[in-house]
Amino acid sequence: MLVRSTLDKSGLLYVGDCKSEKLRARVPRVEQTFQDMASIATRTHLAFGKDFYLCPLSAKQMSQEEIAQYLQPVWDEQQELITIF
């Protein structure tokens, strides 16, 4: 990763979404790896580099039923939400 090697550290947080293709069109230096931030290849690459990622998962990666199951504790007010700025 260009960012990881430039900073000479791991444990970085990468935040992205499916619009990275538009970003690559505007900024040619954005790496090919980020064609789709949520792709298994991208997420695996970041995890193996001991980095972290935050991105929405598409229906291909997680069904509506799975999402509902994960969010149920939030809806039942059993899971506290933390506002991040």
C-alpha positions in Angstrom: 0.0 0.0 0.0 1.3 3.4 -0.9 -0.2 5.0 2.2 1.3 2.3 4.5 4.7 2.5 3.0 4.7 6.3 3.0 3.8 6.5 6.7 6.0 3.4 7.5 3.4 2.0 9.9 0.4 -0.3 10.0 -2.8 -0.1 12.1 -4.2 2.5 9.8 -8.0 2.9 9.2 -9.1 3.1 5.6 -12.6 4.5 5.0 -14.3 4.2 1.6 -17.3 3.3 -0.4 -18.2 2.2 -3.9 -17.4 5.6 -5.3 -13.7 4.9 -5.4 -13.8 4.3 -9.2 -14.9 8.0 -9.6 -12.0 9.0 -7.4 -9.5 7.0 -9.5 -10.7 8.8 -12.5 -10.0 12.2 -10.9 -6.8 11.1 -9.0 -4.9 8.6 -11.2 -2.5 7.7 -8.4 -5.2 6.0 -6.3 -4.2 2.4 -6.3 -6.0 -0.3 -8.4 -6.6 -2.2 -5.2 -9.4 0.2 -4.3 -11.6 -0.5 -7.3 -14.2 -1.5 -4.7 -13.5 -0.8 -1.1 -15.9 -3.6 0.1 -14.4 -6.3 -2.2 -13.0 -9.3 -0.4 -9.6 -8.7 -2.1 -9.4 -5.2 -0.7 -10.5 -6.1 2.7 -8.2 -9.1 2.8 -5.2 -7.0 1.7 -5.9 -4.4 4.4 -6.4 -7.1 7.1 -3.1 -8.9 6.1 -1.3 -5.6 6.4 -2.7 -5.2 10.0 -4.8 -2.3 8.9 -8.5 -1.7 9.4 -11.3 -0.7 7.1 -14.7 0.9 7.3 -17.1 0.6 4.4 -20.7 -0.4 3.6 -21.2 -4.0 2.5 -23.4 -4.7 -0.5 -26.1 -7.3 -0.7 -23.5 -9.6 -2.3 -21.5 -9.6 1.0 -24.4 -9.6 3.5 -28.1 -10.3 3.0 -30.8 -8.1 4.3 -31.6 -10.8 6.9 -28.0 -10.8 8.2 -28.0 -7.1 8.4 -31.3 -7.1 10.3 -29.9 -9.7 12.7 -26.8 -7.6 13.5 -28.9 -4.5 13.9 -31.7 -6.1 16.1 -29.9 -5.2 19.4 -29.8 -1.6 18.3 -33.5 -1.6 17.5 -34.2 -3.3 20.8 -32.1 -0.6 22.6 -29.8 -3.3 23.9 -26.7 -1.9 22.1 -25.6 1.6 22.8 -24.6 3.7 19.8 -21.6 6.0 19.9 -21.5 9.2 17.9 -18.2 9.6 16.0 -17.1 13.0 14.8 
